[in-house]
Amino acid sequence: MLNVFTLANGRLFQEEIESLEELTRFKPIWVDLESPTPEERRWVRQHFGLSIPEDAMDEDIEESARFFEEDNGELHIRSDFLIDDEDKPRSVRVAFILNQQNAELNSHGVLFSIHDEDVPVFRLLRLRARRMPGLIADAKDVLLSLFDTDAEYCADTVEDIYDELDEVSRQVLAGDVTDNMAGEVLAAIVERVHLPFMQELERTSTDQRDTPVHDLRAVMIHSFIELSEDERLRKTMEIMLRSDASADTKVLTEMQQAGFRDALDRMERALRRAQDLGQLREGADPKIAARMLHATVLGVLHGAMVEPELMDLKRDGMLALDMTLAAYVKEGVFVPGTVPEPLPEA
């Protein structure tokens, strides 16, 4: 789908384009392409002299490809925007191209956005720009307003999640939780909140990086740090551990088992990657190492929940983690006792 946006009396107006001839009638400040067809890409190339990169919306891209400037003055930005779908919350990659330098090109002063599905933030900005004259003055304003609106949208989403967690917390800690209620509570937590540990763990086995042990250690240590500093996040973990500890219903048991297997599988894949790179000690079994590592993490989390004054997540978590890793990983692969840099943003 190809839409162009023009300014009239300070308001943003949208037109859906269905032909090259129709495209030439407008002087837009914003051209939005949602799942563009080869024909729509060709129209943009012919009219604006702009070639959209084939990998514009690829998920696996180098850090340097997220923000760069071409020799012809085109500024390329790639960013992720949240879609707070109740059934499947996710982010969608959006590629932006903006030329404010080279006035010789038809693309001068036009923002181009390319994405695979509808983005709620885009709809919000279009609505506001139609209702609020003067909100948008040029292509740069569109880009900055999209990021402003995304920040607001994400903040509202996080606030909604925390409201749900507060309600969940009150139900669980009240002490009169039935099996069915506990199942619903845990399902809500698992569905709506993914702890940093589980979010990042999948990235530790990627073949794009050659530091799986460092990455695995970084994910765990920074998760310990965040849990120790973020009361709401820690409360979420406590709810999950408390629910798991008394789980005797089928739904809770299945959730517990699925989460256990998922974390274990991701750790094992990271350690197998380390073995392929020659970073494990001779004879070390990645499967056994993953089990011991997983048991270590669970032990630290349970200990910090039961005796928070005795078990410090940051200090004891890193100590226990390093001792376990040292049993399976060669010397020199990581530096014990140090806080590693977090993984670069996905």
N, C-alpha and C positions, 0 to 999 in steps of 0.2 A: 504494500500500500504506500502511495506517495502523496504526502500532504505538504502544501506550502502555506506560509503564514505571512501576511502583509500587515503593515500599520496604516490605520486610517483614523484620524482625529484622536491619536494617542491610544487607540484600542487595537488589539490583535485579532485579525480575522483569518479564518481557516478555509482553504479550498482543497478539495480532493482532485488530484490530477489523473486523467485517464488517457492522455496522449501527449506527444512531444509538442504539437501545435498549441495545446492548451497551456503547457508549461511556459511557453515563450510569451504569453500574455501578461504574466505577473512579474513584479519586482519584489520578491520576498526578502525578509530578513532571516527567515528560518525555513529550512527544508527538512522534513522529517520522513524517514524511510523505515517502515515497519515490515520486516520480512520482505525486502524488495525483490522483485523478479528481475531476471537478466535484462528484460526490456526496460524496466524503470531505471536500472543502473545505466543503461545505454543512453536514455534520455538525459540523465544528469550529466553524463560525460559529454554528450554532444552540445548541450546548451550552456553548461557552466565550465566545461573543460576540466571537470573533476573526476578522477578515477578513484572509485572506492576500493580500498585494498580487500583482497579476497579473505584475508584473515582478520578483518576488522572486528569481528565479534567472537574470535576464538577465545576459549577459556584459558588455555595454557600458552601464555605469552611471556617473553622476557620482561624483566623490570623496566628496562630502557624503552620498551615499546609502549608503555602506558602513557608516556608524555614525551613528545618530541616535536621538533619543527623541521619541515622540509626546506630544501634550498629555495623553493619558489615562494616561501612565506607562509605556507599552510601549517597551522598549529593542529596537531593530532593529540587527542585526549581520550583515554579509555577508562571508564568508571563503572561501578556496579550500583544498581538502584534496587531498593527493596520492593518486593511485592508481598504485602501482608495478607496472603490468601489464607482463609481459615483452615482449609483442608491441606494446603501445601505451601507454607511460607517459603520464599526463596528470593534470590537476587537474580537480576538480569543484566547482562553486559551491554553497555551502550558505548558506541564509538562516536566521538565528536570530531568534526573538522571545521576549522575557522580560519579564514584568510582576512586579516586586517592590514596586511603589509603591501601586497602586490595589487595595485589598482588596475593593472592591465588585464587581469583575469576577470571573467564574468562572475566568478565565485566571491569576489571581493565584497566584504560586508555581509556575507551570508553565513549563518550557522547551519551545518549539516549534522543531523543525528541519525544513526543507524542502529537498529535493534531488532530482535527476533519476535518480541511480543509486546503487547500494550503495557505501558508503564503508568501506574497510578499517579505518580508525581507529575508526569507530562499533562495528564488530564486536569489536575489541580491548577497547574500554572495557566493552561489555556482558559480555564474558567475564570480565574482571577484577572487575567489580562484583558478579557472581554468586558468584565464588570468594573475594572478600575483603570480609567484613563490615566496615561502617564506612567504606569508601572514599568512598561517596556519602552525603551527608546531606540535600541539597536540590537544587533546580533549578540554583542558581548553581554548586554543586559539579560538576554534570554538564557545564555549559558550560566551566568551567575545566579539568576533567579531559580533555575532548575536545581542547582546545588543547594541554595537556601531552602527551597521547598522540600528537598529530599531530607535535609537535616531535621526540619520540623516534622516531617512524616515519620522518620525513624524515631524521633524523641516521643511522639505520640504513641507509637507502637510499643516502645519499651515501657512507657508509663502504663499502658494497658496490661502488658505482661506482668508487671510488678503488682498491679491491682489484683490480678488473678492469683498471683502467688500469695499475696497477703491473705486472701480469702481461703486459699488452700491451706496455708499455714494455720489459720485459726481453726479450721476443721480438724486437721490432723492432731494438733497439739491439745485440742479440747479433751481428748482421751476417750470419747464415745464414738469412735469411728467404726462403722460396720465394714465387713469385707467388701461389699459392693461399693460403698463410698470410698474406701481406700483404693479400690481399683480405678474408680473414676478420677480420684485425685492424682494418682501416679500417672495415669494416662494423660491428664492435662499437662503435667510437668514435662513428661517426655516429649509430648507433641509440640509444646510452645517454647521450651527452653532447652537449648543444647549448651552444656557447660563447655568452657574453652578447651578443656582437656579432650572432649569428644569431637569438638569442631575441628581442631588442628591435627589430631592424631592421624587422620587419613593422609595428610600431606607428608608424613615422615618417610613413606616408602616410595615416593615419586622418583622416577629415573631422571628427572630434571636436575636433581641435586645429588652430590656425592657425600653427603654428611648425615646419613640416617641416624647414627647414634647421637650426634650433636643435636639434631632436630628433635629426636624422641626425648632427650633429656631437657631440651629447651621448653618443649610443650608441657612436660610434667612440672618442671620447676616454676614456670610462669603461671601455671594453673594453681599450684600451691600458694604462690604469692597473691594471686587475685582472690582466691578463696579466703585467705587470711585478712585481706584488706577490704573486701566487699561483703558487708553484713548480709545483704539480700541474697547474694550468690551463695554464701555459706549456709544461709537458712534453707535455700533450695536443696543443697546437698544433704543437709541434715534430714529434711523431709524424705528425700529419696532413701537414705540409709535407714531411717527409722521404719519406713514402710517396708523396705526389703527385709529388715530384720524380723518382722512379724508376719511376713507374707505366707499365708496358708491357703489362699484361694488360687484358682487356676490362672486367672488373668495376671495376678501379681507374680506368680511363679514364672509364667511364660515371659513376662517383661524382664524380670530379673535375669533369667537365663539368656534371653536375646541380647541384653546389654552386656552381660559377661562375655558371651561368645564374640560379640562385635569388637569390644575393646581388645580382647585376647588376639583375635585375628589380625587386627591392625598392628599391634605390637609385634606379632610374629613376622608379618610382612616386612616391617621396618628392619628387624634383626636379620631376616634372610637377605635383604638388600645389603646390610652391613657385611654379612658373610661373603656375598658375591664380590664385595669390594676389598675383601681381605682384612676386615677390621675386627673380626672376632678371634678369640683365642683358638688355638688348634684343638679340635675335638668338641668345641662348644656347639650345643644343639640349640638352634634358634627357638624351637618349640618349647623346650624346657626353660630357656632363658626368659621367654615371654611369660610363661606361667609364674616364674619367680618374681618377675618385675610387676606383674599384675597383682600378685599377692602382697607385694611390698606397698604398692599404692593404696590398696584397700586397707591394709593394716594401719598406715599413716592416717588415712581419712577417718577410720573408726576410732583410732586412738585420740585424735584431735577432737572428735565429737564427744567421746566419753569423758576425757580428762583434758580439757582445753588449756588448763593452767600448767599441766605437766608436758603436754605434747604441743610443740610449736610447729605449725605447718611449714613455715619457711625454713627454719633451721633443721628440724628433725626430718622433714620431708626430703630435703636435698641430701642430708647425710645418709639416710636409708637408701635413697635412690642410687647414690654414688657407690655405696658398698655393694649393692646388688649388681650394678653394671660392671664394676671392676672385676667381678668373678668371671665374667664372660667376654669382656672387651679388652683388646690389647692395650698396653700402656701407650700413652701419647695420643690416643684417639680423642680423648676429652680430658679436661683439666678438672679434677675433683675439687669441690669446695668453692667453685666460682659460679656466679650467676651468668649464664650464657645470654647472648643477644636473642631476643624473640625472633621467630620466623618472619621473614618479610611478608607484607600483606599479600593475600592471594589476588 
